[in-house]
Amino acid sequence: MRRVLFWLALGLNLWLQTTLAQERPLPRFRTQQDSLTVFQLPPVLVEATRGFTAPWGEALPLLTLERRPPEVQFRPALTLTETLHDLPGLWLNDRQNYALGERLLVRSAGWQAAFGVRGVQVVLDGIPLTMPDGQAVLDPVDPAFIRRAELLRGPAALFWGNGSAGALVLSTWPEPIRPGLRVRLLGGSYGLRRLGGEAVLRAGPHALAFHASHLEQEGYRAHSQTRLSRFGLQAGVRLDARSRLRVTLAGAWLDARHPGALTADELARDPRQASARYVATHAGKESRQGQLGATFVHRLPAGWLTFTTFALVRHLDNPLPFAYIRLQRQAAGMRTTWTQERGRWRTGLGLDVTLQDDDRQNFPNNNGRPGTPRLLDQRERVGELALFGLARYAFTPRLQALAGLRLSYLHFALTDYLLTNGDQSGRRTFSVWTPTLGLTYQIMPGTQLFATLGTAFESPTTTELVNRPDGRGGFNPELEPQYLYGIELGGRRRGSAVQADLTLFYQWVRGRIIPFQLEGDGRTFYRNAGRTRQYGIELWLQAQLTPALQARLAYTGARYRFEETELRDKRLPGLPEQHLALTLQYRRGPLWLETTGTAVGPCYADDANTVRVDGYVTLDVTLGLARSLLPGFDVQPFVSVQNVLDRRYVGSVVVNAGGGRYFEPAAGRSVRFGLNLSTP
């Protein structure tokens, strides 16, 4: 049935495109800059594949970060933590471990992820990195080339379905379009070596942007050597006065060792050591991922029609102390949206179809190689079909209301090929309605108040379903989805000198999925634990203090509590309830100086709140110089010092870890030297 619906929807879209292309052309529509119409489309169309949020964002806790050219040029930006620390409500941990990747949380969404990203929709240049089971891998994201980030901090299931307790939409598109070439060399502490570059081409209304990088690093900790290559390409084509086509390609190849987490005693003795079990089993990860997407945009007599399709392939070899995991993933999807604005109404309709197909095999870990006999051999398929609609009505030029509803149908299927314990094949199906209501009021030009009531749901991922405490194959029949309900109240100000965003939120989660471990081998299992509630405040402020000095502040203060069962009134582990980032940027002539101070409150490492992790304060400083020292080239050297105060702290924790192995230490003081070479 799912395949029939998929091909029916695809055929319908192709028929619509063919029919519409034969219609009489409409009068030429205006954009901000006619030469950039292929990309500077009206705000109905933002960020290609999943960019349906921005035009409805007045009533949502949506915040957009634009990275200015000096930030792109001079920040080392090896991690998203360095790139996006200015966004409130977003919690990022650099684990110093590429085999696991950074922890990325929106409020509390994703806190239980042992690796990758969980419960947050992540989109890169129009391609969704979050699969229909709600899990994302960030390998193709190169933080050094991120130009724009849109962060939706509330429930977003109306737009994205499963795993949408928040959304992060990233773009590497360089705006404005300036044809040229840039090469960056970077080296530094802990054996860091990185070479990257990007090229931008333009032919009339068409444009192409390409970036690539290769990183090698010994790492702060033992057994954390990494090699990582990434690339990305975007092409925009103006087909005619009414039609645009955008093609996106991205990929990554990663080979990284896994040092594992430490006990308190090991951390105190030597934070740079690796877990002995992880070293003995050659734990690590080798992965390859490629993805391709295309978006067709057409202007109708009655609004805008977009059709997007994408495909993704991933291969993973993952030796761990408890097993050698091999995974081959294929995923594909399509999305159609129609939007119209007429009189006081703006309306939108959408159709989503996404398919995920994983072949998973587990073997004994034989010194970092797959052993025998095979422990697990199964195929996991996930499909999501969704219909959604929303409407905005303007009661007055100042007062507007938003209402939307989405029906998501999610199907999990598992085929067991091993059959050692009988046939463990199984199916799980979830069908969920997710409504959203919003209200905005404009106090004065540039100043708005908003209120939103939103909902979201997170099904267990395939990884969470197949990790069964009883050791059997198949899906865990006791694990259920969790449901999120949230209320947002806030205001925003957009001025020439001062910009601000303030949001108060209250959310409750039913059936919270929490992780736990039975032994110290690092394998994580999952269970539901009643209800949790969370509330807090998020503040973002940017001020141009002088023509040369800008200040930016991001603060999050919240409470995350269990409400039921034996965990009542306990804090959610692994997540600090307060964190603040203050950035000062000074630019005068060729000199650019940035200082960032980060203060993070304490948190707990376990559900019972018996293991407390202290908070910390860090300071980073970056100095850059823009000079044209060579004819035809701009030469821009820079130096960056991370953790200037050389604080010793825990950067991340493994929640509810077995054997007391909670702690993932952060690096001490590190220095990075870089050089940009670019055509003017």
N, C-alpha and C positions, 0 to 999 in steps of 0.2 A: 504493500500500500504506500509506503514512504517513497519508493522509487517511482511509482505511478504519479504521485503528487509532484515529485521533483520535476520529472520530464514534462508533465502537463504545464506547470508554472513556467518552465524554461521555454517551452514552445509558445506559450501565450506571450511572453515578453519579446521573443524574436519576431512574432507576427506583428506585435504593436510597433516595434522599431521599423520593420519593413514598410508597414502601412503609413506611419507618420513621416518617414523619409520622403514619401511621394506627395505629401501635401504641399500646397503653395507656401513659399517662405513668408514668414512674418516680417514686419518692419524691424530694422536693426535695433537692438536694445542697448542701452547705455550701461557702462560700468565705470568704475573710478578711473581706470586708465585703459583706453581702448586697445593699446598694444599688448596688454596683459589679460585680455578677456578670457583666454583659455584657462587661466587660473584665478583671476579676480572676479569670480562669479558672485552674484548676489548672495547674501548670507543664508539663503535657503539651502545652499549647497556648500557644506564645509567638510573637509577631510574625507572626501570620496566615500569609501565603503560604508562606514558607520557614522558619517557626519550628519546625523539627523537631529542632533541635540541642540546645537548652537542657536538656531532661529527660535527655539522655544525656551531658551535659557533664562529669560527674564524672571521666571517664577521658580527657578531651580538654583541650588547652591553650586553654581558653575563658575569657576575661576580660570582665566586664561593667562598663561605666562609666555611672554615674548622675549626670547633671548636676543640681546643686542649684539651687533658684530664684535665688540671687544670681548664679550663673554665667550663667544664661540671661538675667537682667536686665541685667547690667553688662558682660559681655564683648562687644566689638563683633562678634566671630565672623563676619567677612566670609569666612573660609576654613575648611575642615576642619582645616588646619594649626593654627589657633588653638583650635579646639574639641576636637581629639582628641590633642593633644600628650602627654597623660598615659598613653597606651597603649604599652607596650613591644612590640617586634616590628613595629610599624607605622611606616613611613617616609613622610612627606608632604612634598612640595615645593610651596611657593607660587611659581609661575613669574612672578608679576606679569603674567600673560598669560591672560585669560579665553578667548581663541580656542583655546588648547591645554588649558586646565584644569590642575588640580593633578596632580602625579605622586603616585600612591598605590601603595605597595608593602607587601606582607606578607612579611617576610624578603626574599627576592629576587624573589618572584613579581611580575611586572608591570614589571620593570626595563627591558624592551626597548620599552615602549609609547612611540611618538612623540607620541601624544595620548590623552586618555581614560584608561581603566583596563584593564589586560590581566591575565588569569590570576587575578583575585580576584573572588569572588562578592560583589556589593554588592546589598543589599536595602533599599528605602526604604518604610517603612510597609506592609510586606507585598507590595510589588510588586518583582519582580526587575529590577534595572537591567542586570544582566549577561545578554547575549543567548546563545543556544545556541552561537554561534561563540566565546564566551569573552571578549568585549569589552563594556565598560560605558561609558556617558557619564553624568556626574554633574550635568548642567545642572539637573535638578529638585530637587537636594539643597540646601536652604537651611540652612547651618550654624547660623544664629542660633536656629533653632527645634528643634534636635536635643535631645531629653531623655535618650535612652538609646542606648548603642552596645554591641553584642556583637561581640567580635573573636575569631575562631577562627584561631589562628596556624599550625596544622599542616595537612596534607593533608585535604581535606574532600570528596573526590569521592563518598564514600558517601552524603552528603546532597544534593549539588548537581551532580555530574557534571562536565562539561567546564569547564576553567578554574577549578579549585577548589583551588589551592595555599594558599588562605586564604579567609576569609569575613568580611565586615563587614555586620552587620545594624543598621540605623538606625531609630529611632522618634522621631516628633515628637509622640506622644500625651502630653498633659499629665496626669501623675498626681501627686497625687490630683486627681480631677475637681473643679474649682472654677469654676462659671459666672462669666463676666466678660468684660471687654474690655480689651485693652492695645494702645497705639500707641507706636511707637518712632521717634524722629527721630535721625539720625546724620549728621554732617558732619566733614570733616577734610582732611588733607593730600592733595595731588595731585588736587584737584578732586572729592573724595568727597562724594556726596549720596545718602542712602538713607532711604526711608520704608517702614516695615513695621508690621504689626499682626496680632493674632490675637483670635479670639472663641471662647468655649466656651459651649455651651448644653446644658441638661439637662432631660429630661422623664421623671421617674420612673426606670425602669431603662434608658432610652434616652439617648444623648448624641451630641453633634456638636462637632467642633473644626475650625476653619478658620483658615488663616494665609496671608498674602500679603505681598510686598515688591517694591519697585522700586529699583534701584541705577543711578546714573550716576557715572562716574569718568573723569577725564582720563588717569590712570595715571602711574606713576613714570617710565616710558620714553616716548619719542616714539612716535607711531603705535600707541598702545595704548588708545585711547578705548573705553569699554564702556557699553552699556546692557543691563540684565538685569532681567527681571520673572519672578517665580515665584509659584506658589500651591499650596496643598495642602488637602485636605478629608478628614476621616474621620468616618464615622457608624457607631455601634454600636446594634443593635436586638436586644432580647431577644424572641424569637418565642414561646417558652413556657418551661416549667421545664427543658427539656432541650436547647433549640436556640437558637443565637445566629447573627446575621448581621452581618458587618462589611463596609463598602463604603469604598473608598479611591480618591481622585481626586487627580492631581497634574499639573503642567504647568510649562513654562518657555519664555520667548522671549528669545533672546540675539542681540545685534548687537555684535560686537567686532572691533577692528583687531588685526593680528598684526605685532609688531615684529621677529620673527625672532631668531635667536641671533647672537652676535658672535664675532669672532676675538679672540685675545689682545691684539693691538695696538689694536683698536677698544675693547675693554674698558678698557684702560689709559688711552686718551685721554678717553673719555666713556662711562661705563656707562649713561647715560640715552638714548643715541642708539639708533635703529633701524637694522636692516640696510637699505642703500640699495636692494637688489633688492626687498625686501618692500614698501618705500614706493612704489617705481616701479610695482609691479604691483597696488597697493591690496589687499595680502593681508589676509585677515580671515575671519570666519565669521558667518553669519547662520543661526540654527537655531530651529526650533519643535518642541516635543515635548509630547505629552499621553499620559496613561496612566490606566487605570481597572482596578480589581481588586475582587473580592468573595470573601469566605470564609464558608462555611456550616459551622457546628460543631454536631454532634449527639452526645448521649450515648446509647450503646447499652447493652443489658444486659451486653455483653462488651466494654467499653472505649469509646474515642472514635473517631468518624469525622469527618474534615474533607474538604471539597471546596473547592478554590480555582480560580478562573479569572481571567485578566487579558488585557488587550489594550493595545498601545502603538503609537503612530504618531509618526514623526519626519521632518522635512523639513530638509535641509541645503543651503546654498549656500556654497561654500568656495573663494574665489579664492586661489591660491598661485602662487609664481613659475613653477612648471613646468606648471600647468594650472588650469583652473577646474572644480571638482568639484561635481556636483549629485547628491544622494542622497535618495531617498524610501524610508523603511523602514516596514514593517508587521510587527508581531510579536504572537503570541498564545500562550497556554499554559494548561494545566490541571494540577492536582496533587491527588492523593487520598492520604491517609494514614490508617491505622488503628493505634491503639495500645491495648494491654491490659496490665493489671498484675494478676497472680494468684499468690498465694503468693510464692515466691522469684523468680518470673519476671516480667520486663517485656519484651514483644515488640512489634514494629512492622513494618508492611509499607507500601510506597508505590509509586505509579505516577506518572511524570512524562511529559508530552508538551509539547514546545515547538516552535514554528514561527517562522521569521524569513524575511522576503521583502524584498529590497533591489533597487530599480531604480537603477543607477549610470550616470551619464553624465559624461564628461570632455570639455572643450572647451579650445581655446587661451584663455589669459587675455589679454583685450583691455582693458587699463586697468581691471581689476576687473569686467569684464563677460564673459559667455561669447561667444567668437568662433567662427569657422568655419575649416576643416571640423570636424566632430565627431571627437574622437580615440578615444572609447570609448563603447559603448552596450551594456549587458548587464544581465541579471537574475540575481541571486544568491540562491539559496534554501538555507536551512539548517534541518534538522529533527533533534530529539533525542527519542528514545524510551527510557525507562529504567524498570527494575523494581529495587526494592531492599528488603532486609529486614535487621533487626537484632534482637538479643536481649541482655538483661542478666540474669545469674543471680547471686543472693546466696548464696555459700557459707556465710557467717556474717553477722551484722549489720554487721561491719566490712569484710569482704572480698567484693568483687564483681568479676565479669568481664563484658566486653562483646565481642560479635562481630557483624560486619555484612558484607554483600556487596551490590554494585551491578553490574548489567549495563547499560552505556550503548551505545546504537546511534546513531551520528551520521552524517548524510548531507549532503554539500554538492553542489549542482547549479548549473551556470552555463549560461545561454543567451546566445549572442553574436548581437546584432542588427545589428552593423556589417558584419561579413564582409569587411573590406578585405584582411585577410591570410588569407583562408579562414575556415572555421567554427572558432572557438576554443572552442566549447562543450565542457564537460567535467563530470566527476563525481568526487568523492572520498568514500570511505566508511571510517569507523573504528568498530570494535567493541571495547570494552574492559571487562574485569572489574576492579573496584577493591575489594579487601577491606580491612577495618579490624579490629584487635584491641586491646583495652584492659583494664587492671586497675587497681582502686582499693583503697586500704586506709586506713581511718580510725584514726588514732593515738589521738585523743581527740575529743570533741565540738568541731566547728569546725575541725579540722586533718586534712588528707588528704594522702596520697601517691598518685601516679598514674603509669602507664606506658602508652604507646600506640605501636602500629605502624600507620602509615597509608599510603595510596597516593593518587595523583592523576594526572591527565593533562591536557595542554593541547594542543588541536589548533591549527593556524594559524588565525587569524581570516580572514574574507573579505578584509579590507584587506591582510593579509600575503600571502594567496594570489594576489591579483590584481596586486600590485606586483611585476612581473617584471623582472629586470635586463636581459633581452634586448629589452624594450620591446614584446613581443607581448601580445595579449589572452589571456583565459582564465586558468585556474589554473596556478600554478607546480607542475609535476609533481615537482620535486625536494625540495619542502619537506614535512617529515613532522612528526607530533606529538612533543612531549617528554613524558617520564614522570618522575614524582617519587615517591620512596620515603623515608619519614621515621620516625625513632624519637624519642619524647619521654619524658623523665623529669622529674618535678616534684613540687611540693607547694604547698599553699595553706592559708592561715590566715584565718579570718573571726572577728574578735572585736569587742567594742564599742569599744575604743580603738585597736587595731592590726589592720590587714588587710594580708596579704602574699601574693604569688604569685611562685614561682620555677620556671623551666623551663629544662632543658638539652635541646638538640636536636641531632640529626645527620641530615642529609638528603643524598641524591645524586640528580642529575637526569641522565637519559639523553636524548641528542638535543636539547640545549639550543638553543632558537631565539634567534638573536642578530641585531641590526640592523646595517646598514652603508649607506653612501652612496657613490655613484660620483662625484658632482660636488657643487658648492657650492650647488645650487639648492634643497636642503632635502628632496628626495624620498628616502624611506627604503625599503630592500629588506631581505630576511630570508633567513637560511640556518641550517642545523643545524650545531652545532659539538661533536660528541662528548659527553663527560660532564663534569659539574661536581659538586663536593661542597661542602657548607656545614655549619657547626656553630657553636654558640655558646650564650650564656646570656641569658635575659631575666628582668628583675627588676622587680616592681611593689610599691610599699610606700605605704601610707597610714596616718598616725598622727595622732591627736587629742592634740597636745602639751599644750594647756590648753583650757578651755572655749571660749576665743576664738580659738585658733590651731590650724590644721591644716596638716600637711605632706604632700606627695605626690611620690613619686619614681618615675620610669620610666627604666630603663637597658637598652640592648641592646648586647651585645658579640658579634661574630660574625666568621667567616672565610668568604669566598665565593671559591672557586678553580676554575679550569679544570683538568681532569685529563688531557686527551688532546689530540692534534694539536699544532700549532705553538704553541698557547696554554698549554701545560702549565705549571701553577703561577702563571699570571697571575691577578690579581684581577678579579673581575667589575666592569666599569666602571659609573660613574653611581650607585654605592651606597656610602655611608660604612659602615665596619665597626663604628663605635662612635658612639652618640649617647645623650645623657642629658638629661632634663628634670626640673627641680626646681621645684615650685610651693609657695609659702607663701600661705595665705589667713588673713586676720585680720578678725574681725567683732566689733564692740563697739557696742551700741546701734544707731544709724542708719548707722554707718560700716562700709564693707566695702572692704578693701584686698587686692589680689592682686599678687604678683610671681612671674614665671616666668623662670628662667635656663635657657638651652639651650646645650649644648656638643655640637658635631658634629665628628667626625674627618675626615681627608682622604679623598679618593677619586681615581679615575682617570677620564678621559673617553674612553679608547679601549681596545680589547682588548689591544693590545701594551703597555699601561701606560707609554706614553711621555709622556703629558700628565697632569700631576698637578694636582689641584684642592685648594687648602688648606682645612683645617678652620676653624671659627670658633666664637665664643661670642657670644650675644646676651642681652639683658635686656629684658623687657617689664613694664610697671607699669600697673595699672588701679585707679582709686579711684572708689567709688560711694557715694551717699548716699540713703537711703530716708526720705523725709519726707512727711507728709500736709499739704501746704501749701494745698490747695484742698478745700472741702467736697465730699465724695463722690468724690474722686480721690486716688490716691497719685501723688506726683511724685517721680521718681527720677533725678536728674542723675548723669552719670558722665563721666570723662575717662580716656583710655587712651593711653599712649605706647609705641609699638612701636620696638624697636631703640634703646633709650635711649642706648646708648653710641655710636650712629651708626657701627657697624662697616660696612666696605665688603667685601662678600663675594659669592661666586657661590652663588645659591640653588639652581640646578639646572643640569644639563648635558644636551646632546643627544649621546647615545652614538654614537660612531663617525661623527661628522658630517663631511661632505665640505667641503673648502676650509678646514678648521680652525675652523669656526663651531660651537664646542662650548658657548659660555658664555651663560647666561641670568642676568644680575645681579639680586640682590635689592635691595629698596628701602632707602634710608637711614632716618634717624629720621623717624617720622611721628606725628602727633597726631590723635586722634579725640575729638570731643565728642558726647555723646549725652544723650537725655532720654526716659525712659519715663513715659507717662501711662496709668494703669490704674484700674479700679474696684476698691475694696477687697473 
